[in-house]
């Protein structure tokens, strides 16, 4: 146990160390005015003076003072533990923060690395509208839900929406499609069915050459069957949101933004 008693009022920051990992333990409030400096000094001492590789800190999500101090001290948020702490008003969630010996701390890169861990993120999805020579729309029947959907899926980290659309079609259909670089719809999808909100890029690959349609086959375990569906029948198989978006693209191929499938 490493103690840093850096406040004249006997406020203590302890670092509980096991092997090369440590956990930051703070006294209960009130906190000193120099809380950020105290956390920084205790962390530097543990990492530089005691060869600690990783420091962890857990804080209630409503404890703004400690959260701010951890940010200023270079800690990065790793996740959220639900109902992890008992409080007077019931159970509260905790944020998990960490600082590694290899992290840049007192630099611009260190600051932006911290910000990157705490700022909001959005799920990004790419889908592709594909038609055959008869004007029918390609829909994928999945193995995990009742509604069908356009080919595509979630964009991977550090992957562009366009690259994600190409990759998903390769994985699901077994072919490489010529997908225009500009999406026809960029749609904001509100929270639904346990999912948080998302941004969806929907591309129009137009009419696919018959040589491609002949060899398309479910190439992903999540895709049970592929269906070519008449536009008038699409709404019977997809969600209301998907139906709105597909109908909008079939009616007007002008690139635009929508929210929940509705014009802005």
N, C-alpha and C positions, 0 to 999 in steps of 0.2 A: 504494500500500500504506500503510495507516494502522496504526501500532503503538501499543499501550497497554501499557507496561511498568509495571504497577501493583503488582508484588510485589517485595519486597526480594531474593528469591532468583532474580531475573531470569526469572520466569515471564512469558511473553508471550502476548498475544492480538492477533492481526493481523486486519485487515479488508482483504481483497483487493477492490478496487473497479474495476468496468468500467462506464463511463458513470454511470448513477444506481443501479446495483445492486451489492451487496457480498456477500461470503461471509466468514463468521466462521471463522478458523483458530486453533486452540488448540495450545499445546505439548503434548507427551505428558505423562502423569502422572509423578510425583505433582503433584496440583493444590494450589494454596494454599487456606487456610481461607476466604478471602474470594472464592471463585470466582464466586459469584452477583453480588457487587458489581463484580468485575472485568468480567464479561460485560455487566452493565448500563451501566457507565461507557463501555466500548468501543462499545457499541451506540448509546448516546446521543450520543457524540462523532461517530460516523459519520453518524447521521441529522441531528443538529442542526448539527454543525460542518462537515460535508462534503456536505450536501444529498443524502444517499443515500435513495432512495425505498424500497428493499427490501433487507433483509438475510436471508441464508440460512445455516443451519447444518446440518451432517450429523454424526450421532453413531451409534456402534454401539448396537444395541438393548439390549446388556447393560451399557452404561456408565452406571450409575444416577446417579453423581455429577454428570456433565455434564448428563444429562437433567433432574435435579432443578434444577440451576442455570438451565438454559434456561427451565424452567417459571417459576421465581421471577423471571426477567428478562423475562417477558411474551412469550416466543416461542410460536408456535402450531404444532402438528404438522400437516403437510400430507400425509404419506404414508409409505410404507415401501418401501425399495429392497431387493429380494431379492439375497442374496449379493453385496453391493456392496463389501465390504471384506475384504481378506485378513487372517487372524489366525493365531496359532500353532496353533490347533486346526482350521484350515480357513477356509472362507468364512463370513462373518457378515452379517446384514442390517443396514441403516442406517435410522434415522428421519430424515426431512427436516423441518426446522423453518424458520419464517420469522417475521420481524417487519417490519411496514410502517410507514412514517412516519405514516400516518393511524390506526394502531391506538391504542386507549386502552390504557395500560400500568399505571400506578400508581393504578388505581381499582378499585372492586368489579366494574364491567362488564368491565374489562380482565382481571381475574382469572377471572371466569366464562367469558369468551370463550376464554381459554387452556384452562380445564377442559373446555369443550365440544369442543375439538379433540382431547383425549387420552382422555376417558372412553369406555368401551365403548358401542357402538351396536348395535341389533338391526334386522334387516330385518323390515318389517311387510308382511303380505299380507292382502288381503281377498278372500273368495270368497262366492258367493251360491248357495244351494240354491233351484232353481226347478222347479216341477212344472206339468204341464198337467192338463186336466180328467179325464184317464184315470189320473192318479197317476204318470205317467212323469217321470223326472228328466232335466233338460237337461244334456247334457255337450258340451263343446267339443273337437273334434278339432283339435289344433294341427298346424302345418306343420314343427315343429322337434323333435318327440319322439314316441315311439310311444304313450304313455299319454294318455288323455283326462283332462279335469278340469272342475270347475265353472267357470262364468263368473267372472271376476275376475282379480286380478293384484297386482303390487307397488304399495304405497301410495307416492305421491310425497313428497318432503320438504315439511314444513309443510302436510301434508294429513291430515285426520282419516281413520281407518279407514272410517268410514261414507261420507264423501265419496268416498273412493277406490273403494269398492264401487259407488256410483252411477256414477262416471265410467267405471270399467272395463266395466260392463255396457253403457253407452251406446256405448263404443268397439268392443266386441266383438259386440254383438247389434243395434245400431242402434235401440234403444228405451230409454226411460227407465222403469225399474221402480220401483214403490213398495216400498222396502226398509225394514223396521222399523229403528229406531235401535239396538235392543239385539241384539247377536249371540247366537246360540244356543250356539255353541262359541267359546271362546278357547283355542286349542291351541298348545302349544310344539312346534315341529318340530325334531328334532335334526339335526346335520350329516349330509348325504347327497349323493352324486353330485357332489362338488366344491363344494357349497353349504355355507356356514356355517349355524348355527342361525337360526331365525326365529320370530316370533310371528304366528299366523294368526287373523284374525277371520272367522268364517263366519256369515253371516246367512241367515235363512229368509224368502224372499219369498213363500212359500206357493204357491197355485195361481194361475197367471197367466191373466188374461182371454184368451179365444180371439182377441179382436181384436189382442192383442199377439203371440200365438204365430204368427198368420197372417203377420205382417210381419217377424218376426225373421229376420235373415240375417247371415252372417259379414260384419262391417263393419270388420274389422281384418285386415291382411295375415298376421298370425300364426295366424289361425283359418281352417282349411280347410273344415270342415263342422260343422254343428250336428246333434246327435242327441238324440232323445227316447228314453230307455232305461228299460225296465221295471226296478223296483228289484231284482228277483232277478238281473238280468243286469249290474248296475253293476260288480260286482267283476271281471268279465271284461275291462273296458276301462280301469280306473284302477289306480293303485298300491294296495298293501295299506293304506297309511296313509289314502289318500283313501277307500277302501272302508270302513274302520273308522269314519271320521268321518261319512260319509254315512249309514251304517246307524244310527249312534248318534242322529243328528238325526231320521231317519225314525221311530225308535222312541220318542224322548222329546224334546220341544221345550222342555224346561226349560233356561234359560240356565245354563251351567256352564263350568268350566275343565277342560281335559284336557292330557295330555302324551303326545306321539307317538300321539295318537288314543285313548289309554287313560284310563279314569277315574282320578282322583287318590285 
